[in-house]
Amino acid sequence: MEKLTPEKPAFTGLILLSGVDAPGVTEALFSTLAPFSAKVLDIEQVVIRGRLILTTLIGLDPAHASAIETDLMSTAERLGLDLAIDFSSTLDTDGNSLSNLHIVVLSSDMKPIAISAIATKIAANNGNIDRIRRTASYPLTAIEFEVSFSNSNIDLQVIRGELALTAREHDVDIAVELGGLTRRAKRIVLLDMDSTLIQQEVIDLLALKAGVGDKVSQITEKAMRGELDFAQSLSQRVGLLADSSQEILQQVASEITLTPGARTLVRTLHRLGHKVGVVSGGFLDVIEPLLKELEIDYYQANKLEIANGKLTGNLTGKIVDRQAKADSLKEFAKQEGVALSQTIAIGDGANDLGMLEVAGLGIAFNAKPAVRAAADSSISSPYLDAVLYLMGITREEIEKADLEV
C-alpha cells in the first residue's frame, strides 16, 4: 500500500515585516495576501520595546509571486515598515525526522558571552537553533532555545554534560530536555525538604533547642568528610536529642521558613495539573503541618520516637536515606501512573543523588559542587520557582494560573 504523506508546496515565500509596532499590522499583512491562492505554512510575531518583527512562510503559485510582492511593498510603505521577501522553489527532503531539544538558560545577569558560548556548543553538535524566546524576566531572565538536530541518534546525556560545563563557566543555569508533547504532559515533581523546600536544616534547629548544637555540628562535619554515612550520622545526631521535651518539635515547626518561590512553585504546578511530593531525611513530626498546608500530594520523612512527652533519641521505622529517596520517587510515579521519564527531582545534598539520578530531570538546587556535577541541571539562584522556567513554564503562564483561581 502506498504511504500517504502531506503534500508539500513546491514554491514558497518567506515574508518579514519589521519596524515600529502599531495596531492593524497583522490584519494588513494577511488582508494583502487574502486575494491570492496562498497557504500559510508558518508564522511568528515578536514585539520588543515597541519594535515589531512579523514573519510568515506561505506556499503559493509562482505566477502570483510578482503581484504579491508589489502589493506587499505598497502595504509596507503605507504602514511605514521595512519589508523583506524571499521566494524559492522548495526541494523535497528525504523525510528523515529531526531530533529536537528544548534548552532553557537562567540567569540574574544574562551576558552576551553566555548566549554565544551556548550557541557555539549547539553548533559544534550539528544542532540548528530554530527559535529563541524569553520566557521570563522576573525574578530571573529565562531564555528558551528550540534546537533541531539532523542526527536522530543524538545522545541527550552527552549534550547535557557539555552544556552543563558551559553553564558553569559562564555562571548561568541550564536545562536540556527532549522536545515534543511529552514536555507538556502530566508530571510529578519530588523535592527534598531541608535547604530546598525550606531554608533551614531541621536537625540543626532541634539541636539548638536541645542545647547540643555544637555536638551535632561536629557529627555533620564528619559525615561531610566521608567518615560517616548518612544513616550513621543521623542516628548519632538524633541520639543527642534524647530526653528533650517534645515541645521543641512545635517550636521548631513554627520557626521554619519556606524558600523564596516555594509557594509559587507548588501552587503553579498544582494549577497546571502536575503533582508535587516531598521526601526528607528530616522529621515528619516537624514538617508535616507545613506539608499539609501546602497540600503536598505525597511525602515521606523520618519519624522521631517519643515516650512520656520526651524524645527517646531513636527513630521509628526505616531511615529515609539516599536509596529510600530514589525508591520514593519510583513509588510516587507508580502511584500517579507517570513514567520516570516524566519525573523531576530537586535536592541539594549527597543524600538526594539517588533520586536525582532516577528522575527524568534531576535538578540540583543551590547544591554542593559534587551534586551539581551529577545532576542534569542546576539552579544557583535563591528562587525555587525558577524550576518552572526549566520546565518550560513561562512567567505569563504562572501569572495566568493565578488569575484563573
C-alpha positions as CSV (number, residue, x, y, z in Angstrom):
1,M,0.0,0.0,0.0
2,E,1.3,3.4,-0.9
3,K,2.3,5.6,2.1
4,L,0.4,8.8,2.2
5,T,2.4,11.9,3.2
6,P,1.2,15.6,3.5
7,E,1.5,17.5,0.2
8,K,4.4,19.9,0.3
9,P,4.2,23.2,-1.5
10,A,6.6,23.4,-4.5
11,F,7.0,27.2,-4.2
12,T,7.2,29.2,-1.0
13,G,7.6,32.8,0.1
14,L,9.2,34.0,3.3
15,I,7.8,37.4,4.3
16,L,9.4,39.6,7.0
17,L,7.9,42.9,8.2
18,S,9.8,44.9,10.8
19,G,9.6,48.4,12.4
20,V,7.6,50.4,14.9
21,D,4.6,48.4,16.1
22,A,1.1,49.7,15.7
23,P,-2.4,48.3,15.7
24,G,-3.5,46.7,12.5
25,V,-0.2,45.4,11.2
26,T,-1.1,41.7,11.2
27,E,-4.5,42.4,9.7
28,A,-3.0,44.5,6.9
29,L,-0.5,41.8,6.0
30,F,-3.0,39.0,5.7
31,S,-5.6,41.2,4.0
32,T,-3.0,41.8,1.4
33,L,-2.4,38.1,0.9
34,A,-6.1,37.1,1.1
35,P,-7.0,37.7,-2.6
36,F,-4.2,35.3,-3.7
37,S,-4.2,31.5,-3.8
38,A,-1.7,31.2,-0.9
39,K,-1.4,28.9,2.1
40,V,0.0,29.9,5.5
41,L,2.7,27.4,6.5
42,D,4.3,29.1,9.5
43,I,4.0,32.4,11.3
44,E,5.7,34.2,14.3
45,Q,5.4,37.7,15.7
46,V,7.6,39.3,18.3
47,V,7.4,42.8,19.8
48,I,10.3,44.1,21.9
49,R,10.1,47.6,23.3
50,G,7.7,48.7,20.7
51,R,9.6,47.2,17.8
52,L,7.9,44.6,15.7
53,I,9.2,41.6,13.8
54,L,6.5,39.6,12.0
55,T,7.4,36.7,9.8
56,T,5.3,34.3,7.8
57,L,6.0,31.5,5.4
58,I,3.5,30.9,2.7
59,G,3.0,28.4,-0.1
60,L,1.9,30.0,-3.4
61,D,1.5,29.8,-7.1
62,P,4.8,31.0,-8.7
63,A,2.7,33.0,-11.2
64,H,1.4,35.1,-8.3
65,A,4.9,36.0,-6.8
66,S,5.4,39.3,-8.6
67,A,1.9,40.6,-7.8
68,I,2.2,39.5,-4.2
69,E,5.5,41.3,-3.9
70,T,4.1,44.5,-5.4
71,D,1.1,44.6,-3.1
72,L,3.2,43.8,0.0
73,M,5.6,46.6,-0.9
74,S,2.7,49.0,-1.1
75,T,1.3,47.8,2.2
76,A,4.7,48.1,4.0
77,E,5.2,51.6,2.6
78,R,1.7,52.7,3.9
79,L,2.5,51.2,7.3
80,G,6.0,52.7,7.5
81,L,7.6,49.2,7.9
82,D,10.6,47.5,6.4
83,L,9.8,44.5,4.1
84,A,11.9,41.6,3.1
85,I,10.6,38.8,0.8
86,D,12.4,35.6,-0.3
87,F,10.6,33.4,-2.9
88,S,12.1,30.0,-3.6
89,S,11.4,26.6,-5.0
90,T,11.1,24.0,-2.2
91,L,13.1,20.9,-2.7
92,D,11.6,17.9,-1.0
93,T,13.6,16.4,1.8
94,D,14.4,12.8,2.4
95,G,11.7,12.6,5.0
96,N,14.0,11.9,8.0
97,S,12.7,13.4,11.2
98,L,14.8,15.7,13.2
99,S,15.6,15.2,16.9
100,N,14.5,18.3,18.9
101,L,15.6,19.6,22.2
102,H,14.4,22.4,24.4
103,I,17.3,24.2,26.2
104,V,16.5,26.7,28.9
105,V,19.1,29.2,30.3
106,L,18.5,31.1,33.5
107,S,20.5,34.0,35.0
108,S,20.0,37.1,37.1
109,D,22.6,38.8,34.9
110,M,22.5,37.3,31.4
111,K,25.6,38.2,29.5
112,P,26.1,38.0,25.7
113,I,29.1,35.8,26.1
114,A,27.0,33.1,27.8
115,I,24.5,33.1,24.9
116,S,27.4,33.0,22.4
117,A,29.1,30.0,24.2
118,I,25.8,28.0,24.3
119,A,25.2,28.7,20.6
120,T,28.7,27.6,19.8
121,K,28.2,24.3,21.7
122,I,25.0,23.7,19.9
123,A,26.6,24.3,16.5
124,A,29.5,22.0,17.4
125,N,27.0,19.2,17.9
126,N,25.5,19.9,14.5
127,G,22.4,21.5,16.0
128,N,20.3,24.3,14.4
129,I,18.6,26.9,16.6
130,D,15.1,27.1,15.2
131,R,13.7,29.5,17.8
132,I,14.8,31.7,20.7
133,R,12.4,33.4,23.1
134,R,12.5,35.0,26.5
135,T,10.1,33.2,28.8
136,A,10.6,35.2,32.0
137,S,12.3,38.4,33.1
138,Y,11.5,38.3,36.8
139,P,12.9,37.3,39.2
140,L,15.4,35.8,36.7
141,T,15.8,36.1,33.0
142,A,14.9,32.8,31.2
143,I,15.8,32.2,27.6
144,E,14.5,29.1,25.8
145,F,16.1,27.7,22.7
146,E,14.3,25.2,20.4
147,V,17.0,23.2,18.7
148,S,16.8,20.6,15.9
149,F,19.4,18.0,15.0
150,S,19.6,16.2,11.7
151,N,21.1,13.2,13.6
152,S,18.2,11.3,15.1
153,N,20.6,9.4,17.4
154,I,21.8,12.4,19.4
155,D,22.9,11.5,23.0
156,L,20.9,13.6,25.4
157,Q,23.2,13.0,28.3
158,V,26.3,14.0,26.3
159,I,24.8,17.3,25.2
160,R,23.5,17.9,28.8
161,G,27.0,17.3,30.1
162,E,28.7,19.6,27.6
163,L,26.2,22.4,28.1
164,A,26.5,22.0,31.9
165,L,30.2,22.7,31.7
166,T,29.5,25.7,29.5
167,A,26.9,26.9,32.1
168,R,29.3,26.7,35.0
169,E,32.0,28.5,33.0
170,H,29.6,31.4,32.4
171,D,27.7,31.4,35.7
172,V,24.3,30.5,34.3
173,D,21.8,27.7,35.0
174,I,20.7,25.4,32.2
175,A,18.3,22.6,31.5
176,V,18.1,20.3,28.4
177,E,15.1,18.2,27.6
178,L,13.7,16.4,24.6
179,G,11.0,18.3,22.7
180,G,7.6,17.1,21.8
181,L,4.2,16.8,23.5
182,T,5.6,14.8,26.5
183,R,7.2,18.0,27.8
184,R,3.7,19.3,28.4
185,A,2.3,16.1,29.7
186,K,1.4,15.4,33.3
187,R,4.5,15.4,35.5
188,I,5.4,14.7,39.1
189,V,7.9,16.8,41.0
190,L,9.6,15.4,44.1
191,L,11.5,17.8,46.4
192,D,14.0,17.5,49.2
193,M,12.8,19.4,52.3
194,D,15.8,20.9,54.2
195,S,17.6,23.7,52.4
196,T,15.4,23.0,49.4
197,L,11.7,23.5,50.1
198,I,12.6,25.2,53.4
199,Q,15.6,27.4,54.1
200,Q,16.7,25.6,57.3
201,E,18.1,22.2,58.4
202,V,15.6,20.9,60.9
203,I,18.1,18.8,62.8
204,D,20.2,21.9,63.4
205,L,17.2,23.8,64.8
206,L,16.2,20.9,67.1
207,A,19.8,20.6,68.3
208,L,19.9,24.3,69.3
209,K,16.7,23.9,71.2
210,A,18.1,20.8,73.0
211,G,21.4,22.6,73.8
212,V,23.5,20.3,71.7
213,G,24.1,22.4,68.6
214,D,27.9,22.2,68.7
215,K,27.9,18.4,69.1
216,V,25.5,17.9,66.2
217,S,27.6,20.2,64.0
218,Q,30.7,18.1,64.7
219,I,28.9,14.9,63.6
220,T,27.6,16.7,60.5
221,E,31.2,17.7,59.6
222,K,32.4,14.1,60.0
223,A,29.6,13.0,57.6
224,M,30.6,15.7,55.1
225,R,34.2,14.4,55.3
226,G,33.0,10.9,54.5
227,E,33.8,9.5,57.9
228,L,30.2,8.6,58.5
229,D,27.4,7.6,56.1
230,F,24.0,9.4,56.3
231,A,22.3,6.7,58.4
232,Q,25.1,6.6,61.0
233,S,25.3,10.4,61.2
234,L,21.6,10.8,61.5
235,S,21.3,8.2,64.3
236,Q,24.1,9.8,66.2
237,R,22.6,13.3,65.9
238,V,19.2,12.1,66.9
239,G,20.7,10.3,69.8
240,L,21.9,13.6,71.2
241,L,18.3,14.8,71.4
242,A,17.4,12.2,74.0
243,D,15.4,13.4,77.0
244,S,14.4,16.7,75.2
245,S,10.8,17.8,75.6
246,Q,8.6,17.0,72.6
247,E,7.6,20.7,72.8
248,I,10.7,21.6,70.9
249,L,9.1,20.0,67.8
250,Q,6.3,22.5,67.7
251,Q,8.7,25.3,68.5
252,V,10.9,24.4,65.5
253,A,7.8,23.9,63.3
254,S,6.8,27.5,63.9
255,E,10.3,28.7,63.0
256,I,10.9,27.0,59.7
257,T,10.5,29.2,56.6
258,L,9.9,28.4,53.0
259,T,12.5,29.0,50.4
260,P,11.6,32.1,48.2
261,G,9.4,31.0,45.4
262,A,8.3,27.7,47.1
263,R,4.7,28.6,47.4
264,T,4.6,29.8,43.8
265,L,6.2,26.6,42.6
266,V,3.8,24.3,44.4
267,R,0.7,26.4,43.6
268,T,1.5,26.7,39.9
269,L,2.3,23.0,39.5
270,H,-1.0,22.1,41.0
271,R,-2.9,24.5,38.9
272,L,-1.3,23.2,35.8
273,G,-2.3,19.6,36.7
274,H,1.1,18.3,38.0
275,K,1.7,16.5,41.3
276,V,4.1,17.5,44.0
277,G,5.9,15.4,46.5
278,V,8.4,15.8,49.3
279,V,10.9,13.2,50.6
280,S,13.0,14.2,53.5
281,G,15.8,13.0,55.7
282,G,14.3,15.3,58.3
283,F,11.5,14.6,60.6
284,L,7.8,14.2,59.9
285,D,7.0,15.4,63.5
286,V,8.2,18.9,62.5
287,I,7.4,19.3,58.8
288,E,4.0,17.5,58.4
289,P,1.8,20.6,59.3
290,L,3.5,22.7,56.6
291,L,3.2,19.9,54.0
292,K,-0.5,19.6,54.7
293,E,-0.9,23.4,54.4
294,L,0.8,23.3,51.0
295,E,-1.4,20.3,50.0
296,I,1.6,18.2,49.1
297,D,0.4,15.2,47.2
298,Y,2.9,12.7,48.6
299,Y,5.5,12.8,51.3
300,Q,7.9,10.6,53.3
301,A,10.2,11.6,56.2
302,N,11.8,10.1,59.3
303,K,9.8,9.7,62.5
304,L,11.1,10.6,65.9
305,E,10.3,8.2,68.8
306,I,8.5,9.9,71.7
307,A,7.8,8.4,75.1
308,N,6.3,10.2,78.1
309,G,6.4,13.6,76.4
310,K,10.1,13.3,75.6
311,L,12.3,12.4,72.7
312,T,14.0,9.0,73.2
313,G,16.9,9.7,70.9
314,N,15.7,7.0,68.5
315,L,13.8,6.9,65.2
316,T,10.8,4.6,64.4
317,G,10.7,2.9,61.0
318,K,13.1,2.8,58.2
319,I,15.6,5.7,57.8
320,V,15.0,7.9,54.7
321,D,18.4,7.8,53.1
322,R,19.7,8.1,49.6
323,Q,18.2,4.8,48.4
324,A,14.9,5.4,50.2
325,K,14.6,8.7,48.3
326,A,15.1,7.0,45.0
327,D,12.6,4.4,45.9
328,S,10.1,7.1,46.9
329,L,10.3,8.7,43.5
330,K,9.6,5.4,41.9
331,E,6.7,4.7,44.3
332,F,5.3,8.2,43.7
333,A,5.5,7.8,39.9
334,K,3.8,4.4,40.0
335,Q,1.1,5.8,42.3
336,E,0.3,8.6,39.8
337,G,0.7,6.4,36.7
338,V,3.6,8.6,35.4
339,A,6.7,7.3,33.6
340,L,10.0,8.0,35.3
341,S,11.0,10.0,32.2
342,Q,8.2,12.4,33.2
343,T,9.5,13.0,36.7
344,I,11.6,15.8,38.2
345,A,13.6,15.5,41.4
346,I,15.1,18.5,43.2
347,G,17.6,18.5,46.0
348,D,20.8,19.9,47.4
349,G,22.8,17.2,49.1
350,A,24.6,13.8,48.5
351,N,21.5,12.2,50.1
352,D,19.5,13.4,47.1
353,L,21.7,11.9,44.4
354,G,19.7,8.7,44.2
355,M,16.5,10.4,43.2
356,L,18.3,12.9,41.0
357,E,19.8,10.1,39.0
358,V,16.5,8.2,38.7
359,A,14.4,11.2,37.7
360,G,13.8,12.2,34.1
361,L,15.2,15.6,35.1
362,G,17.4,15.9,38.2
363,I,17.8,19.5,39.4
364,A,20.5,20.5,42.0
365,F,19.2,23.4,44.0
366,N,22.0,25.6,45.4
367,A,23.9,22.4,45.9
368,K,27.5,21.5,46.6
369,P,29.8,21.1,43.5
370,A,29.7,17.3,43.6
371,V,25.9,17.3,43.5
372,R,25.8,19.9,40.8
373,A,28.1,17.9,38.7
374,A,26.0,14.7,39.0
375,A,22.6,16.4,38.3
376,D,21.1,17.0,34.9
377,S,20.6,20.7,35.7
378,S,21.2,23.1,38.5
379,I,19.8,26.3,40.0
380,S,22.1,28.7,41.7
381,S,19.6,31.4,42.5
382,P,17.7,31.6,45.7
383,Y,14.3,31.3,43.9
384,L,12.8,27.8,43.9
385,D,10.1,28.8,41.4
386,A,12.9,29.0,38.8
387,V,12.2,25.3,38.4
388,L,9.1,26.3,36.5
389,Y,11.2,28.0,33.8
390,L,13.4,25.0,33.4
391,M,10.2,23.0,32.8
392,G,9.3,25.4,30.0
393,I,6.5,27.2,32.0
394,T,6.6,30.9,31.3
395,R,6.1,33.8,33.7
396,E,3.0,34.6,31.7
397,E,1.6,31.1,32.4
398,I,2.4,31.5,36.1
399,E,0.5,34.8,36.3
400,K,-2.4,33.5,34.2
401,A,-2.8,30.4,36.5
402,D,-3.0,32.8,39.5
403,L,-5.7,34.8,37.8
404,E,-7.9,31.8,37.0
405,V,-8.4,30.8,40.6
